[in-house]
Amino acid sequence: MGRFLRRSLSATFALGLLFVSAPPQSVAAVDPYNATAQQTLINQDRAQNGGLPALAWNNCLATIAQQNADRIAAQGYLSHTNGPTLDLGCLPGATYAGENIAYTSRGIDDAQVNTMFMNSAPHRANILGNFTLVATAWTIASNGYGYIAEEFLNAPVPPVADPFRAMLTLDAFGRLHADGSTLPQATTAYWPNWRIATAAALLPDASGGYVLDGFGGLHPFGAAGPAPAAAYWSGWNIARDVALLPGSTAAAPMGYTLDGWGGLHQFGGAPAIRGGAMWVNWDIAKRLVLLSDGTGGYMLDGWGGLHAFAVGTNPMPPAITNNAFWPGWSIARDIALTPGSTASNVSGVTLDGYGGVHPFGTAGAVQGEAMWPNWNIARSVKLSPQSTAAQPQGWTVDGYGGLHPFGGAPAVASGGYSLGRDLAVQLIEG
């Protein structure tokens, strides 16, 4: 089959935007590093126009998109070069490629540019075209203008097996959004317009789990049975996290909740805790995580400190001394342990609010995480079941619900992306 190129540039529309004024701070409301924002809008357009299939992300196309965005930003005007030709080299069997480019004086504005493209016949044809893959990239020029390139490709997409049984994003209202190919979960708790959901945990078989509200209430979802009695603080938003022990089942869940002062509270018959840390009258505890065998774990404070605790009479896990730490700055957001971590071999990562993923224990360096310098928008981190101590890989989630792979983890479609709404609370997977 022959191959051909399809190109579109938005000179007329971009020129119209050159005179749109906006205060500089408005740009900060849009995620300048989120590779999935424009992709999400493209796939929404396709779904709303004949139920067209979603376009998968491709890292090779992303590299080309970034090169083109950088080029047109540097030259200060729109032009096509060899983008679609390079696109065709990304995958064997590719038949044709397309490219949209634009710029706007508003800096990075995904919604504005998407509307502009959809109102232009040639650009709309690319978005709604017979493609299978897409990638987009933004560049900010020295004058504050935003330049975007979208690369489209029609090529066979090899099937990628999910490396997990379930992956869900919890929002602050209690909704669970199924990511990737995960099926939606039936939920029992939802507080519209009330930011009270603080955490969630999956059962070991990923058939369901529990959502934690800020007062300490546990609410089952999926196949999980009724919630066991747990510590409760009526009217006081102080509960921060929940973790289930490895032996938990839908009929007999056991685990712990964490309050903001560092208190660990067992439920469902879980053994008592030794160790940890307490900060009375100081809401600084953030997350807890259990070792794979459930013999102990670690509590994360807002400065990045890791505090070991033991479950029952088990030995205390080792103290962690090589963790990232920001004294006096509550910027730490989440913690994840490498699958299979035990007290004899602990490794994992912590997440800061800017998106930095920091290894600790025996974990190796982290590669390719999404970063938002000076913008506290990163919310959660999880490691892939294929992650190893030598090569941590997984995903972070930003406040809008965007999922960002690092360390070689596959790209996963977000089930709950909401541009401009900082609602995502936690990523759970199993």
N, C-alpha and C positions, 0 to 999 in steps of 0.2 A: 504494500500500500504506500502511496506517495505521502510525503510530508509537506505541510505548508505552515506558514506563519500568519498570525493575526495580530495586528497592532492597533492600539488606540491611545491617543494622548488627549489631554483635556485643556488645551491651550485657551480656548474661548472661555470655558467655565472657570478655569483658574484665574484668568485675567479679571473676570467678574468678581472673584473673591479677593483680589489684591486690595480692594478698597473697603473691605469689610473690617471695621474696627472692633477690637475686643481688648479689654484690659489684660495686661500680661499675666496676672494671676489666674485668669480663666483657663490657661493652658494646663495648669497643675491639676485640674479636675479630670484630665484624661490621662490614661496610663501610657507613657511614652515608650515603654519597653515591652508591652504586652503583644506578643506575636499573634495571639488568637483573637484580638478584638475585631480587626477587620475581617478575618476569616469567619468569625461568628456572624457578622452582619451579612457577608456574602452568602453563607449557608441559610440564613434567615430569608434572604431575598429568593433563593432558589426554592425553598420550601413553600413560600407564599406565592410562587408563580408556577403553578402546575405540579407542585410536589416533586421538584427535581431532586435527585440525590445530592447529599452533602459532598463537598470537596475535601479530601484528606490533606493534611499538612505534609509538606515535603521539605526536609532540611536543605537539600541541594538547591531547590527553587528559592529557599529563604536566603541562601548565600548570594544568589544572583540578584534577587530583589534588593538586598542591602547594597550591593555594588552599584546598582542603577540609581537607587535613592541617593547614595553618597555622590554619585557623578552629577546628577542633575542639580543637587543642592550646591555643589562646588561651582558649577558653571552658571547657575542662576537663571536658567531657562529650561524648558522642556524639549527633549529630543530623544528619539529611539536610536539605539545602536544595534548591538547584537544580542539583546536580552532573549528574545524567543529562540534564536539559534542555539544559544547556550542551554536554554531550557530543554531543548530536544535531546541534549546529551545527558540529562539527569538519569534517565531510566531506559533500559532496552525496550524496544517495542513502542516507543513514543511515536505518535502519528502527527500531531500538530500542537502548536503552542500559541499563547497569546499574552499580551502585556497591556496593562493600564498604568498610566502615570499621571500625576497631578501635583499641584502645589497650592498652598493656601496661606494667606497672611495671618491666619489664626493659630499658627503653630500646628500642633498635632490635634486633629479633630476628626476622629474616625466617622462619627455620625454624619458630619457635614460632607465629607468626601464621598461617603457611600451614597448619600442622596444625590450628589452631583453626578456620580457615575451612572446611577440608575435613571437619571433624567436625560442622559445622552445615549442615543441609539447604539453607536459602536461600542461604548463601554458597557452598556447594559447587555449587549450581545455576548461579550466576554464573560460577564458574571453569570449569565444564564446559558452559557454555551455547553457543548458536549465535552466537558473536561472532567477529569477525575481527581486532579491534584491542584493545589494552590499554595502560595506563600506570599506574604506581604512584608514590607519594611518601611519604616519612617526614618528620615534624617532631618534634624533641625539645623538650618543654616545660621550663619553668624548674625543675620538680621532678624532672626526669630521666626522666619517662614518655615512651614513644614512641607517636606517633599516626600511623596509616597510612590512606591512601585509595587504593582501586583503582577505576579507571574502565574500563568495558567498553563497546564499541561494535560494532554490526553495520553495516558499510558496505562498499561495493565498495573493494577495495584495488588501486590502480593498480599495474601491474607496475613495478618499479624495477630497471633493469639494473645488475648489479655493475660498479663502475668499475674493476675489476681482473680479471686472469685467474686469480689464486690468492691466497688469504689464509690464513695458517696461524699458529697459536700454538704455540711450543715450550715444553714444561715441563722441569723440572730433571731428570727421569728419562729424557729423550730422546724422549718421545712428541710427535708432531705432531698438533694438533687442527685440523681443517678448519673454518674460520669461514665464515659466510654460506652461499653456494651452492657453495663450493669442494668438489670431490670429495676424499675421503680419499686420502692418499698412502701407498704401500707403503714401510715403513721397514726399515732394516737394523740399527738400534742401539736398544737399550732396556735401561736399568739400573734395574730396580724398586727403589725405596726408597734409591737412591744418587743424591744431588744432584750429578751430574757433568757433565751437558749444559750448555754455557754460551752457545751461539749457533748460528745456522743461516743459510744463504743460499740463495736461489732462483737457478736458471739464468735467463738473460735471457728465454727463452721460457716460463718458469714451469712447465716439464714435470717438474721435479724439482730437486734441489739436494743440499746437504751439511749434516750436523749436526756441530758441533765439540764434542768432549769436553774436559774441563779439562786433560788431559794433552797435547792438541794433535792427537789423532786426528780424521780426517775420515771421515764415514760417509755414503754415498750414500742418497738416498731418491727415490721416484718413478722417472722415466726416466733419472736420472743414472747415468753409468758408474762403474766402479771409482774409488775416491778416489786422487788422485795422492799421491806422497810429500810429506810436509809436516813442519815442525819438530815434534819430539816430546820431551816431558819426562816420562818414565815415573815414575809415582808422585807427581808434583808438579802440583797443580791450579793452573796458572798461565796457561793459554790463555784468552783472553777474547772474541775476536770473529773472524769470517771474512767476507770480501767477495770476490765474483767479478767479474772484469773483463767489460766489455760484450761482448767477442768470445767468451766462453766458450760451449761446447756440451756436450752430454751426453757426447760422446766425448773432448773436449779441454777440460776445465775449467782455468782459470787464475785466480789471485788471490793473496790475502794473508791470513795470520792475524796476530793481535795478541796479544802476551803482556802480563801485568800490569805489567811494567816499562816498557812502551812499545815493545818490539821489534816490528818489522814483518818478516814472513818470507814470501817469495814461494814459490809452488808452481806446478807445471804449466807451467813455462817463462815465467812472468810476469817482466817486467823488474824490475830492482832499484829500490829506493826511495831517494830523497834527501829529507832533511829529517825532519820528525816530532820526536819528543822521547824522551828516555830518563831513567828514574828508577831507577837500579840499586839493588836491594834494597828497593824501595818498590812495593808492589802497588797502583798508583793509576790506571793506564790502564783505560778502560772500554769504549769502542767506537771503530770506525773507519767511515768512509763514503767512497765514491768519487764523483767528479764523473761526470756522465752520459756523458762521452766517455772516461772512464778515464784521463785525463791526470794526475790527481792526486787529492788528497782531504784529509781532516782526521781527526785523532785527538782524541777527547774524554777529558779526565782527570776524576777524581772531583770536582774543585773547579769544573768547568765550563769549564776552559780548552780552547781549540781550537788545534790545532797542525797547520799545513799541511805536506803532503809532496807531492813530485812523483814521477811514475812515469817511469822511464827518463830520457831527456834532455829531457823536456817542461819548459816553464817552471813555476816554483813558483806554486801558487795564492796569491792575496792573503792577507795576514794579516787575521784577523778581530778587530776591536777593540770591537764593540758587543754581544758575547755576555754572557749572564748569568754571573756569577762569584761564588763563595762561598769566599774564601780560608780555608784551615784546616778546611773542612767538606766531607767527601766525600759530597755529596748529589746530584750530577749522575748521571743514569742512562742517557740515550740521546741520539742525534743523528739527524736526518733532513734531507736536502737536498731542496729543491724540484725536481720533475722538470724536466730540461733545464738544470740548473745547470752552468755551465762556469766556467773561471777568470776570464772577462770579466764574469760576472754570477752571483755566488754569493749564494744565500739559503737559509735553512733554519730549523730550530728545534732546541732542546735541551729535554730533559725532566728535571725534578727529582723527587726521591722522593716529594714530596707531591702530584704531579700537575700542577704548573705547567709550561706549555709556553711557551718563551721564544724569540722570533724573533731572528735575527741576519742580518748582511749586508744585503741589500735587502728582506728580508721585512717585511711589514706586521704590524700587531698581531694577536694571536690572540684569538679570541672563543669562549667557551662551553666551555672545557675542564673536565673533572671535577677536583675538588680534594679532598684529604684532609689538612687542616691538622694538622701534628704527627704524622702517621702515614706512615712510610716504606713505602708500598705500591705506588706507581707503578713500572712496570718497563720499558716500551718505548713508543716513538712511531713512527708511520709517516705519511707524507703521501700523500694521494690522488693518483692520476694527473691528476685535475682541479685539483689545487692550483696556485696561482700565487703569485708573489712578493708581489703586492699583497694576496691573500687566502689565507693558509695554511689548509688544511683537511685533516683526517685523523682518526686514531684513536690513543688511548692504551690500553694494557692494564694492568690492575692485577694484583697478585700472585695473585688468585683466578682470573684468566682473563677477567674482565669487560672488554668492549670499550666504549669511550666515544668517540663522535664529537665533533669540535669544528670550528668554522669553517664549518658548513653541510654537512659530510660526512654521508652517509646512515647511519642506524643499521644495524648488522650484528649478526646473531645470533652469539653466541660458541659455538664448538664444543667448548670444554673448560672450562666454568665449574665450579668446585669450591668452594663456599662454605666459608670457614674454612681452606682449605689454600693456603698461600702457595707455589705451585709454578710459576706462569707465569714464563718467563724472557725471551722475546723474541717480538715480532710481526714476521712477514715477509710481504711481499706483492709482487706484480709483475704 
